[in-house]
Amino acid sequence: MGFTNPLAWAGLAALPAIIIMYLLKQKHVERTVSSFFLWEKAVSTRLSQRPWQKPFKNPLMFLQLFLAALIVMALAGPYFVSAESADSYTLTLDASMSMTAADVAPSRFERAKEEMKNLVLSSTDKTMFSVIAAGGAPYIAINSSFDKRAVINAIDAIPSEYGAFDFTATEELLKTTSGALYVFSDKSYGFYGAKDVLFGISDENMSVSRVALSMEIDRIIALVTVGNFSNKKLDNSIEIYCDGEFQSVKDVTVEAGGERNVFFTDLPPDATYIEARLAKDDFLLADNSGYAVAAAPRKRKVALITERNVFLENALSLMPSVELYKITPEDAKEITGFYLYVLDGVSLPKTPEDGHVLVFNPQEGAAFLEVKGEIDEPTEITAPIGSSPAPFFDYIRDASFYAAKVKDIVAPKWADEVGSPFILAGRVDERKAAVMAFDLHDTDLPLRKEFPVFIHNVIRYFIPQGGAAGEDDVYCGEPVELNVSPDAVKSRVATPDGEMDVLPSVMYNPRIPGIYTLTQETADGEVYADFAANAAPGDSDITPGPAAENDEVGAAAGRIMTDKSVAFHFIILAFALILAEWLVFTRGN
């Protein structure tokens, strides 16, 4: 047996007090009587007045002693528990950006941590806890532990994030845990069997949702999108900083639940990055700034190895990021030094080792692809349904075309389907590769208005635009593929808070909003490029859940007590003794 409130045992001091009350001499009381006939009764009365005598076997005294002991036992919180029957709980903490809102002091996130720790401390020593940190990439902070101190340390170590809550990943993770589920958040996500402990009292929040730049010869034009996620109209001011220096400011009014676009048209052309900042603070500071890198498209050397393909030549030559070199198959035996190799109807004896590879109409004997033959019949090639590993069909409404014949290829392990089974993309030894299993001359694709967009998307996959990240919009908590050169020996990323992350691969997950710098070590020296990461726009809505009506919510969750507590049984028995004492006293009179 254990006790949740051992200090209550101090109440046992009342037992000697009860006994003393029965031992103390009673004061003599003078009475007028008619006779001294009952001498025996008088003697008995005199004996009862003797101080510190051996007490009578008074049932009332024993009932009162037992009653006092029961009350003390109940206050001490007795419980029975064993290792085999210990209770188990899974505590899930929402670490997403909206939980950093400060409408609940010091913040929803910190208040949730305090409630979790109080809940752990109020449990029995044999209660088992698992803690899950749920944000953009949920993980188990501690698993199946009886150590209260270790559980509390794990809760303290969970950092807040600037990304959105990943419901699907969290749900999958919860399936691996057991016991009663408590979710500490500002929204009710509806996890099966979960008890939601909600925080938050206000929805007032404005955000810089996006910063888009247009590069002109003599200026930079910035488009700043401001969102209002509250239920009332809000006023604010947008401040623009170029390379950390204040440049301009404009007032903005946004209706409830709406957005406003604000243009800044005369920013200096030599600025490397732009920050748009809300002048007035609100409850959620994480999304009050937006960043963008002013990076002009960087030209890359592209080798087009073909006998003749006017469609590809014209499309590639018009792209601002491509420095095109046309090379015949005879001259391409030992070719090196290109960022991208485009093979059209040719096979090289080995795969280029210093650049990415794009293959049209692959031939038998290809270095990294098995071609079984040719399918000589009309075939429709369409975009995949759902997500795709490569953006070849982005911004294309009619994402299908026909080929008179296609190559019969064996899908390699390194590739994923991007269009039917005849467009593949993936990585070969950390270098991007894509295969188009058809000859453009045998398709109607070059005759379609979507052809330039398709080629643009394909080249954008190999030569991303917008700086080191290769994407216009990069958000915290969402992995992004960095534009790492194939000949880079080592790559690292400098974060806005001064940390340095060494890249084990081209994928990177930014933690905080701001400007990141990608450094690549190549044979020609170090190459630097910046990219911007912003707070996740989907988590700027801080409207609290329906149960979060005041800043005391969360305390209402109470304490987790073991189901094996026996304090209630002692209370019931105490009431029974009070009833027995009343009956004995009544009968005695």
Secondary structure, 3 states (H helix, E strand, C coil): CEECCHHHHHHHHHHHHHHHHHHCCCCCCCCCCCCCCCHHHHHHHHHHCCCCCCCCCCHHHHHHHHHHHHHHHHHHCEECCCCCCCCEEEEEEECCHHHHCCCCCCCHHHHHHHHHHHHHHCCCCCCEEEEEEECCCCEEEEEEECCHHHHHHHHHCCCCCCCCCCHHHHHHHHCCCCCEEEEEECCCCCCCCEEEEECCCCCCCEEEEEEEEEECCCCEEEEEEEEECCCCCEEEEEEEEECCEEEEEEEEEECCCCEEEEEEEEECCCCCEEEEEECCCCCCCCCCEEEEECCCCCCEEEEEECCCCHHHHHHHHCCCCEEEEEECHHHHCCCCCCCEEEEECCCCCCCCCCCEEEEECCCCCCCCCEEEEEECCCEEEECCCCCCCCCCCCCCCCCEEEECCEEEEECCCCEEEEECCCEEEEEECCEEEEEECCCHHHECHHHCCCHHHHHHHHHHHHCCCCCCCCCCCCECCCCEECCCCCCCCEEEEECCCCCEEECCCCEECCCCCEEEEEEEEECCEEEEEEEEEECCHHHCCCCCCCCCCCCCCCHHHCCCCCCCECHHHHHHHHHHHHHHHHHHHHHHC
